[in-house]
Amino acid sequence: MTHVTSPEDASGLMWSKSSYSDSSNPSDCVEIAPTPTAIHVRDSKNPGGARLAMAPAAWAAFVAFAAQG
């Protein structure tokens, strides 16, 4: 299941960017904040904006799919 989280729901999360991020524009990236029950995702250019949260299995399936491309 995927849902949008509010800033209140995501307070205290530890956000990180991929090591594959383009270093020429460090703010142009997707950031994630993993927790035991969800992977939270946000746009680094708009950290206060909409966020997604998905089950760890859904995130793993997405990453596997994206790696094929």
CYANA upper distance limits for C-alpha pairs under 8 A (distance plus 0.5 A):
  1 MET  CA     54 MET  CA      6.39
  1 MET  CA     55 ALA  CA      7.03
  1 MET  CA     58 ALA  CA      8.29
  2 THR  CA     52 LEU  CA      7.12
  2 THR  CA     53 ALA  CA      6.14
  2 THR  CA     54 MET  CA      5.21
  2 THR  CA     55 ALA  CA      7.93
  3 HIS  CA     52 LEU  CA      6.08
  3 HIS  CA     53 ALA  CA      6.09
  3 HIS  CA     54 MET  CA      7.44
  4 VAL  CA     50 ALA  CA      6.96
  4 VAL  CA     51 ARG  CA      5.82
  4 VAL  CA     52 LEU  CA      5.05
  4 VAL  CA     53 ALA  CA      6.85
  5 THR  CA      9 ASP  CA      6.38
  5 THR  CA     10 ALA  CA      7.34
  5 THR  CA     50 ALA  CA      7.41
  5 THR  CA     51 ARG  CA      5.85
  5 THR  CA     52 LEU  CA      6.45
  5 THR  CA     53 ALA  CA      7.16
  6 SER  CA     10 ALA  CA      7.13
  6 SER  CA     50 ALA  CA      7.55
  6 SER  CA     51 ARG  CA      7.56
  7 PRO  CA     11 SER  CA      6.78
  7 PRO  CA     48 GLY  CA      7.16
  7 PRO  CA     49 GLY  CA      8.36
 10 ALA  CA     40 HIS  CA      8.46
 13 LEU  CA     33 ALA  CA      6.42
 13 LEU  CA     34 PRO  CA      8.43
 14 MET  CA     33 ALA  CA      5.89
 14 MET  CA     34 PRO  CA      8.17
 15 TRP  CA     31 GLU  CA      6.52
 15 TRP  CA     32 ILE  CA      5.91
 15 TRP  CA     33 ALA  CA      5.04
 15 TRP  CA     34 PRO  CA      8.48
 16 SER  CA     31 GLU  CA      5.80
 16 SER  CA     32 ILE  CA      6.05
 16 SER  CA     33 ALA  CA      6.93
 17 LYS  CA     21 SER  CA      7.40
 17 LYS  CA     29 CYS  CA      7.36
 17 LYS  CA     30 VAL  CA      6.97
 17 LYS  CA     31 GLU  CA      5.19
 17 LYS  CA     32 ILE  CA      7.10
 18 SER  CA     29 CYS  CA      8.46
 18 SER  CA     30 VAL  CA      8.27
 18 SER  CA     31 GLU  CA      7.76
 21 SER  CA     26 PRO  CA      7.53
 21 SER  CA     28 ASP  CA      8.32
 21 SER  CA     29 CYS  CA      6.80
 22 ASP  CA     26 PRO  CA      6.81
 22 ASP  CA     28 ASP  CA      7.99
 22 ASP  CA     29 CYS  CA      8.30
 27 SER  CA     44 SER  CA      6.23
 27 SER  CA     45 LYS  CA      6.20
 28 ASP  CA     43 ASP  CA      8.40
 28 ASP  CA     44 SER  CA      6.81
 28 ASP  CA     45 LYS  CA      6.62
 29 CYS  CA     43 ASP  CA      6.86
 29 CYS  CA     44 SER  CA      5.96
 29 CYS  CA     45 LYS  CA      7.80
 30 VAL  CA     41 VAL  CA      7.38
 30 VAL  CA     42 ARG  CA      6.31
 30 VAL  CA     43 ASP  CA      5.29
 30 VAL  CA     44 SER  CA      6.08
 31 GLU  CA     41 VAL  CA      6.24
 31 GLU  CA     42 ARG  CA      5.89
 31 GLU  CA     43 ASP  CA      6.73
 31 GLU  CA     44 SER  CA      6.41
 32 ILE  CA     39 ILE  CA      7.11
 32 ILE  CA     40 HIS  CA      5.91
 32 ILE  CA     41 VAL  CA      5.05
 32 ILE  CA     42 ARG  CA      7.02
 33 ALA  CA     39 ILE  CA      6.37
 33 ALA  CA     40 HIS  CA      5.49
 33 ALA  CA     41 VAL  CA      7.08
 34 PRO  CA     38 ALA  CA      6.69
 34 PRO  CA     39 ILE  CA      4.90
 34 PRO  CA     40 HIS  CA      6.59
 35 THR  CA     39 ILE  CA      6.57
 35 THR  CA     40 HIS  CA      8.35
 36 PRO  CA     56 PRO  CA      8.45
 37 THR  CA     55 ALA  CA      6.79
 37 THR  CA     56 PRO  CA      7.31
 38 ALA  CA     53 ALA  CA      6.38
 38 ALA  CA     54 MET  CA      5.74
 38 ALA  CA     55 ALA  CA      5.19
 38 ALA  CA     56 PRO  CA      6.09
 39 ILE  CA     53 ALA  CA      5.92
 39 ILE  CA     54 MET  CA      5.85
 39 ILE  CA     55 ALA  CA      6.75
 39 ILE  CA     56 PRO  CA      6.37
 39 ILE  CA     59 TRP  CA      7.30
 40 HIS  CA     51 ARG  CA      7.25
 40 HIS  CA     52 LEU  CA      6.08
 40 HIS  CA     53 ALA  CA      4.80
 40 HIS  CA     54 MET  CA      7.14
 41 VAL  CA     51 ARG  CA      6.09
 41 VAL  CA     52 LEU  CA      5.59
 41 VAL  CA     53 ALA  CA      6.72
 42 ARG  CA     46 ASN  CA      8.09
 42 ARG  CA     47 PRO  CA      6.90
 42 ARG  CA     49 GLY  CA      8.06
 42 ARG  CA     50 ALA  CA      7.30
 42 ARG  CA     51 ARG  CA      5.31
 42 ARG  CA     52 LEU  CA      7.12
 43 ASP  CA     47 PRO  CA      6.55
 43 ASP  CA     49 GLY  CA      8.17
 43 ASP  CA     51 ARG  CA      8.21
 54 MET  CA     58 ALA  CA      6.70
 54 MET  CA     59 TRP  CA      6.97
 55 ALA  CA     59 TRP  CA      6.95
 56 PRO  CA     60 ALA  CA      6.68
 57 ALA  CA     61 ALA  CA      6.71
 58 ALA  CA     62 PHE  CA      6.70
 59 TRP  CA     63 VAL  CA      6.67
 60 ALA  CA     64 ALA  CA      6.66
 61 ALA  CA     65 PHE  CA      6.67
 62 PHE  CA     66 ALA  CA      6.57
 63 VAL  CA     67 ALA  CA      6.56
 64 ALA  CA     68 GLN  CA      7.18
 65 PHE  CA     69 GLY  CA      7.71
